[in-house]
C-alpha cells in the first residue's frame, strides 16, 4: 500500500513500521524518516500508531510478582558471586 493512503491502523499493521518502532536501526530509521519526510501529512498518524504499538507491547509484558523479582535478584547475586570467586581463583594461580 502507498503511504500516502495510510491510516493509523495501516501503520500499526505494517510489519516494517512495527519493526522500526520496536527495534529501530540505521536502515529502518533511514527508510521511515525519508518516507515520512516525503509525506509530512502522515506524521500525526505515524506518531499515533507508534504510541499504540508501544502501548500494546507494554501490555503484553508479563507482570512479575514481588517474590519473582526477589528470586531473580537472588539468582543474579548468586551468579555474580560465583563469577567473582572464579576471578579470584584465576588471579591467585598466576
C-alpha positions as CSV (number, residue, x, y, z in Angstrom):
1,X,0.0,0.0,0.0
2,X,1.2,3.5,-0.7
3,X,2.0,5.5,2.4
4,X,0.0,8.5,1.1
5,X,-3.1,6.3,1.7
6,X,-2.0,5.0,5.1
7,X,-4.4,5.3,8.1
8,X,-3.2,4.9,11.7
9,X,-4.3,1.3,11.5
10,X,-2.3,0.7,8.4
11,X,0.8,2.0,10.2
12,X,0.1,-0.2,13.2
13,X,-0.3,-3.3,11.0
14,X,2.7,-2.6,8.8
15,X,5.5,-5.1,9.8
16,X,8.3,-2.8,8.7
17,X,6.8,0.1,10.6
18,X,6.4,-2.0,13.8
19,X,10.0,-3.1,13.5
20,X,11.1,0.5,13.2
21,X,9.1,1.5,16.3
22,X,10.1,-1.5,18.4
23,X,13.7,-2.1,17.2
24,X,15.0,0.9,15.3
25,X,18.2,0.6,13.5
26,X,20.1,2.6,10.8
27,X,18.3,1.0,7.9
28,X,14.7,1.3,9.3
29,X,15.4,4.9,10.6
30,X,16.6,6.0,7.1
31,X,13.7,4.3,5.4
32,X,10.9,5.6,7.6
33,X,12.3,9.0,8.2
34,X,12.7,9.6,4.5
35,X,9.2,8.2,3.8
36,X,7.7,10.5,6.4
37,X,9.7,13.5,5.2
38,X,8.2,12.9,1.7
39,X,4.7,12.6,3.3
40,X,4.5,15.2,6.1
41,X,0.7,14.9,6.2
42,X,1.2,11.3,7.7
43,X,3.3,12.4,10.7
44,X,0.4,12.6,13.1
45,X,-1.0,9.2,12.0
46,X,2.5,7.6,12.3
47,X,3.1,9.1,15.7
48,X,-0.3,7.9,17.0
49,X,0.5,4.4,15.5
50,X,3.8,4.4,17.3
51,X,2.2,5.1,20.6
52,X,-0.3,2.3,20.0
53,X,2.4,-0.2,19.1
54,X,4.4,0.8,22.2
55,X,1.4,0.5,24.5
56,X,0.4,-2.8,23.1
57,X,3.9,-4.1,23.7
58,X,3.9,-2.9,27.3
59,X,0.5,-4.6,27.9
60,X,1.9,-7.9,26.6
61,X,4.8,-7.9,29.0
62,X,4.4,-10.4,31.9
63,X,3.8,-8.8,35.3
64,X,6.2,-10.3,37.9
65,X,5.3,-10.7,41.5
66,X,7.5,-9.3,44.2
67,X,8.6,-12.9,45.0
68,X,9.6,-13.5,41.4
69,X,11.6,-10.3,41.3
70,X,13.2,-11.1,44.6
71,X,14.1,-14.6,43.3
72,X,15.6,-13.1,40.2
73,X,17.8,-10.7,42.2
74,X,19.0,-13.6,44.4
75,X,19.8,-15.7,41.4
76,X,21.7,-12.8,39.8
77,X,23.6,-12.1,43.0
78,X,24.5,-15.7,43.4
79,X,25.8,-15.9,39.8
80,X,27.8,-12.7,40.2
81,X,29.3,-14.0,43.5
82,X,30.4,-17.3,41.8
83,X,31.9,-15.3,38.9
84,X,33.8,-13.1,41.4
85,X,35.1,-16.3,43.2
86,X,36.3,-17.7,39.9
87,X,38.1,-14.5,39.0
88,X,39.9,-14.5,42.4
89,X,41.0,-18.1,41.9
90,X,42.4,-17.3,38.5
91,X,44.4,-14.4,39.8
92,X,45.7,-16.4,42.8
93,X,47.0,-19.1,40.4
94,X,49.0,-16.6,38.4
